[in-house]
Amino acid sequence: MKYHRFNLFKGVCALNLLARDATNAKEVAEAVGGHLAIGVMVKEFQDLKDAIVRVLEIKDAVGLVSVGLGAGDPSQWERVVEVAAATDPGHVNQVFPAAAYTVGYLKAKGLRENIVNALVSPSGRIGEVVISTGPRSEKSRPALVQAETAAAMLREVGVSSVKFFPAGGDSRMEEVKAMAQAAAKAGIPIFEPTGGIDEKNIGAVVSACVEAGCQVVVPHVYTAIVDKSTGLTSPAAAAALFRELKKVLG
């Protein structure tokens, strides 16, 4: 898997942030030295054509877009595939049950340089994760599996990144470490902690993932740095996050 579409800080880390529009995306990208992907959530768009236009505008502005569900809504998984196939964004967020399908679909379209992640959730038990993150499976009894098994299943089908949500909070740090270590051991190079991450804990979260052996860490920080009155992501807040990364990565 090639990572050249990610501008990785120290070859290790890039932020995943939101932006209201292409102008805001450029401002945020400048604040973090271009070490980022900008998330576009398909749930925000009633018409997928509008989502496609937004992705292409932001892709033109910053080079790399992360197409996501929106509020973690698993019912959006198929719309994510459709938008990604139409835009070649570079990064795609997906629920665990649909991740393999997404990888295969994009490859069939000739889009072989998109990183597709698979969402797993903490179980409350160190070393076990919930993989039933799809629209139907999330409503059923949680499917708990060993972190190593989950990672092995994803490696088998060509998924190159694990997304762990929610990752913030001291109580989940050991679970984050265990899944990150399992992913690294399985040969999955990218780990994406998300949910509950901010300026105060991003350094600790990224450090834990690096120490676990992850080659690339992509922390997601979304609404925590968005001005609710304007919908704009704060470049100053993004810069503060980046300063914390510099402290732990040198």
DAKAHU-V363161 format. One line per field, one symbol per residue. ss: DSSP state (H for helix, E for strand, C for the rest). phi: phi as a letter, one per 40 degrees, with the letter a starting at -180 (. if undefined). psi: psi as a letter, one per 40 degrees, with the letter a starting at -180 (. if undefined). A space follows every 50 residues. Layout:
ss = ???
phi = ???
psi = ???
This chain:
ss = CCCCCCCCECCCECEEEECCCHHHHHHHHHHCCCCEEEEEEHHHCCCHHH HHHHHHHHHHHHCCEEEECCCCCHHHHHHHHHHHHHHCCEEECCEHHHHH HHHHHHHHCCCCCCEEEEEEEECCCCCEEECCCCCCHHHCCCCEEEHHHH HHHHHHCCCCEEEEECCCCHHHHHHHHHHHHHHHHHCCCEEEEECCCCCC CHHHHHHHHHHCCCCEECCECCHHHECCCCCCECHHHHHHHHHHHHHHHC
phi = .cbccccccfgbbacbbcacaccccccccccbggcabbcbccccbcbccc cccccccccccbgabbcbchfgccccdccdccccccbfchabcacdcbcc dcdccccccgccbbcbbbcbbcbgbcgbbcbcbccccccccdccbcdccd cccccdbgcbabbbbcbchccbdccddcccccccccgccbbbcaggcadc bcccccdccccchccbbbccbbccbbcccbgcccdcccccccccccccbg
psi = hieeehghhfediiihiiidaddddddddddffegiihhhhddehdhddd dddddddddddedhihhidhffheeedddddddddeefddhhhiiddedd ddddddddeegefhhhihhiiieehheiihegeiddddeahhhhiidddd ddddddeeheihhhhieihddedddddddddddddeehdhhghihehadd eddddddddddeehdhhghhhcedfhhdddehhhdddddddddddddde.
